[in-house]
Amino acid sequence: MKYDFILIDGMNVLHRAAHAYDLGFWENGVYHPTGMVYGFFQILMTTIKRFADTDCKVIVCWDAGYDHRVEIYPDYKISRRNRELIPEEDKTDNQETFTGQYRGLKKILQIAGIPQCRANGFEADDVMATLARLYDLSGKVAIYTTDQDLHQCVTQNTHVVSPGFGGGKEKIWDVAAVEKKWNVPPTRVAEVKALLGDSGDDIPGCAGCGPVSVDKLFAAYGGVEGVLEAAGNPGMLKGTYKGKAWKAASLTKSVRENAELIRISWELAKVVFDAPLQMTDGDRNEPLLNEALGRLRFHSLQEPDNVALLKRASL
């Protein structure tokens, strides 16, 4: 399938590139790692080649904080934030390498003329969700990421493309695929996460509530609001699931005790569709780009076919 708009989850792709490409060069006795930047461009060009329609608009989206979620729940991504507080002098070589290549990549994208977008205080998820909603009525939209939070954005026109899903080719998440995974429509994925939580983002969810429990609760009560209302009444949560009656005293207790955390988790899990976007269209400069690619020894990126692909990304 070809798309009119491709939204690249910048940091997501950069992390994948960091694990996939171990490249660099020596100059005056100093080693300069370049694998992340090279890998990013390889992934970018492959994505354009496979999924970009004629005159496709490609935008690289970046994180710019998560202030609005921390205001809702101070411990949001607390594990990650604690790692980020490491003093500069205590950071490992890998952390310094990542930061340096990340900054360098953004500069090269700028002179390559490739649009970049962010929103102060918001994550790349919110940037992509906002752009997807903006472009959904104008054509086919692909969100290129492994982050399943973006499944909330899927419509008939907007799909999530996950690279290397299951160790194979890209997985295209359309409405049917999202519903099969989550057992709810895309617009209700955040409700599922409200109960399951997300340890990667330190979203608490409801203790003791797993995927099967969510399916049972939603089958019986329709969604989060119905579950919370039922748990607030006397008696146990109960229902019928796959033809069998069930009731759960411990789950009822957990939902009651965690009602506020469930509501908070629901808000945290929702992507933002109206983030205050800051778009940088880029300023394509052929001489500077050619110089930068040559300096980094990215000679393959200077080949005519690859030059043409990068030009397509700067439309």
C-alpha positions, 0 to 999 in steps of 0.5 A, a space after each residue: 500500500 502507498 501513502 500520501 503522508 508518512 509520519 516517522 517516529 524519530 526517536 523510535 527509529 533512531 533507537 532501532 538504528 542504534 541496535 542495528 548499525 555499528 559503524 564509524 570511522 577514525 580520524 586523527 586518532 579519534 573514533 567517530 561513531 555514525 551507525 545511528 545516523 546512517 541507520 536512520 537514513 537507511 530506514 527512512 529511504 526503505 520506508 519511502 521506497 516501500 510506502 510513499 506515493 507520488 508527492 508523498 509528504 514525509 515528516 520526522 516527529 520528535 519528543 519534546 517532553 511530557 509535561 501535560 502527563 506529569 501534571 496528571 500523574 507525577 510518577 509518569 515515566 519516572 523510571 526514565 526520568 531518573 535515568 535522564 538525571 544522571 550527571 554529564 560526568 557520570 554518563 556512559 560512552 553509549 549515552 554520550 554517543 546517542 546524544 551526539 548522533 541525535 543532534 547531528 541527525 537533526 542538523 542533517 535532516 534540516 539541510 536535507 530539507 526533510 520536515 521535522 515536527 515537535 510540540 513543546 511539553 508533548 511526546 512524539 505520539 501526540 505530534 503524530 496523532 495530531 498530524 494524522 488527524 489533520 491529514 486523514 481527510 486529505 489522503 492515506 496516512 502511515 504512522 511509522 512506529 513500533 509504539 502501539 499507543 498509536 493504534 488509537 489513531 487508526 482509521 480507514 485512511 490512517 494506518 500504523 506501520 510497525 517495522 519488523 513485527 514478529 521478526 518479519 516484514 512490516 506489520 500494517 495495522 488497519 482497523 481490523 488488525 487493531 480490533 483483533 489485537 485489542 478486542 475494541 475499536 481503535 478509539 477505545 485502545 486507551 480504555 484497555 490500557 487504563 486497566 492493564 497499565 504500561 510498565 514502560 511508561 510507569 502507567 499504573 493501571 489496575 493491579 491484578 487485571 490482565 488481558 483476559 480480565 479486561 475482556 471479561 469486564 468489557 463484555 459484561 460492563 461495556 467499558 471503563 465507565 461501566 466497570 467503575 460504576 459496577 465496582 462502586 455498587 455492592 456485590 461482586 463484578 460478574 458476567 458471562 464470558 465465552 459461554 461461562 459464568 464468572 465472578 471475581 471477588 479479588 478483582 472487584 476489590 482491586 478495581 474499587 481500590 484503584 478506581 482513581 488510578 484507573 481514571 488517571 491511567 486512562 487519561 495518561 494512555 490517551 494520545 493528544 489530537 490537538 498538540 501545539 505543533 511546531 513544524 520545521 520544513 527544512 532548508 535543503 542545501 545540496 552543497 552542505 548536504 553533500 559535504 556532510 554526507 562525505 564527511 561522515 563517509 556515507 558514500 552510498 547515500 550520495 549515489 544517484 538513486 539514494 539522492 533521489 529518494 532523499 529529495 522525495 522526502 523533502 517535497 
